């Protein structure tokens, strides 16, 4: 496999989780990472077997050479398949059908998703006044109310503020009963994505009467701002801190000359998706999740084991509280 440099990887990285820093984070977390001329692959070993699978998330648009090279890499590393979720949005004029046909020709099949197949984007090149006018009336009202109540939002990347984020995330996980990466994962991620001359990760905190009510981690990469992680307190919900947080995150991106704010995910019907919709974002569809299968026999066994594993986890979740 051709060796590549940090400068090369960061030049071609189409998303924060394709950066050299993200790879170093995943390695310290315990994953094997491959830096290839097409991007970053994270390897995961199947328990009690010699086989592995790889994820290639938010990489570039697939090409003939990429898929040929990836299959070679898979065979060299005993991979059953490579799960691909290209950072390739379905914008009018792009060749979705040709790309799907290319994936299928190389043996790729639709796979189980990591990221949601659609996301929300906000155009940061628009004037603040135009953006505000585009929001839903209730959203604008809540932003004004938060300001009137004295809520403030600032960037605070201190250890103390990050510890508050960890504590609020733990509280949010328990309250909303969803499974999340644990505190060590978040601390390692923060460590690596801050340890650069131009840090990728930034922490915004919303305060009311000197108490932190909400924390958001934002990723800044090239011309795009991302919102991957957020946490909040149950206290003082009537001051609408989250509404002001989103508005100040938008202004944070605009002040830095960024073009797009990617709100990371969209799940229709979910409460936080409804919250995001108040800011009138554009719905963007990606090409989806594709498993580039190299070992069809083991892939079938993997799929059966994965179905059983998730069934067991769903059953367990009904009787236990999520840990963080």
Buried (B, 14 or more C-beta within 10 A) or exposed (E): EEEBEEEBBBEBBBBBBBBBBBBBBBBEBEBBBBBBBBBBBBBBEBEEEEBBBBBBBBBBBBEEEBBEBBBEBBEEBBBBBBBBBBBBBBEEEEEBEEBBEBBEEBBBBEBEEEBBBBBBBBBBEBEEEEBBEBBEEEBBEBBBBBBEBEBBBEEBBEEEBBEBBBBBBBBBBEEEEEEBBBBEBBEBBBBBBBEEEEBBBBBBBBBBEEEBBBBBBBBBBBEBBBBBBBBBBEEBEEBBBBBBBBBBBBBBBBEEEBBBBBBBBBEEEEEBBEBBBBBBBEEBEBBBBBBBBBBEEBBEBBBEEEEEEEEEEEEEEEEEEBEB
